[in-house]
Amino acid sequence: MVLLWSFINALWLCVFLIVSVAVYMTVKLKKSDKVTKNYYKEIFSESDGDKAMVELKKAKDKLDLGVITQEEYDKIKLELLKYIK
């Protein structure tokens, strides 16, 4: 009986952790979406293609190092390509 109780508690803990991580990642992605769009609008103008290219290379390096996900990189790339001719 004690073993069953311990198993049930461990199972609930796993479920709680999985749901917590899923909620955290959802909130983080929504915030990063807003931050990315507003951030690059404030920094770059239409003539700042070189700066945008440098930022895109930095983002690619972060992707290669595993600092950001492919989704985050794709969002950054989509925003920066507007400024690169």
N, C-alpha and C positions, 0 to 999 in steps of 0.2 A: 504494500500500500504506500509506504514511504517512497519507494522507487518510482511509482506511478505519479505521485504528487510532485516529485522533483522533476520528472520528465515534463509534466504539464507546465510547471513554472518556467522551465527552460524554453519550452515551445512558445509560451506567451512573450518571453523576453525577446526571442528571435523575431517574432511578428512585430513587436513594438519597435525594435531597431530598424527593421526593413521599412516599415511605414514612416518612421521618423526621417530616415535618409531620403526616401522618395519625396516627402513633403519639402525637405530642405533643398533638394536639387531643383524641384519645380520652382520654388521661390527664387532661388539663385539665378536660374535661367531667365525668369521674367525680369528680374532686376538688371541682369547683364545686357539683355536686349535693349532696355531703355537707356542704359548708360552708354552703350556702344553708339547708338544713333545720335544722341545728344552730344556726346564727347567729340565725335569727329566733325559734326556741324560747327561746333564752336572753334575748333582748332584750324580747320582747313577752309580755304576759299577755292574758287575754281582754278586758280593759277598755282596751286600748291601740289602739283602732281609728283614732284620729287620727294617732298616730305611724306606724301601718302605711300609712295613706293618703299621708303625706308621703314615706315610703320608696318607695312605688309610683310616685309622681310623679317622684322622683329617678331611679328605674330607667327610666321612660319617657323622661326627658330623655337618659339615657345611650344608650338605644336610638336615639333620634332623631339623636344625634350620631355614632352608629356605634361607640361605645365597647364595647357589648355586642351580641350577636347576638339575633335574634328568639327562638331556643331558650332562651337564658339569661334573657331578659325573661319568657318564658312560665313558666319554672320559678319565678322570683321572684314573679310575679303570683299563681301558684297557691298558693304558701306564704303570701303576705300576705293574700289574700282570706279566709283562715281567721280573721283578726283584725279584719276590717272587717265591720261589721254593716249 
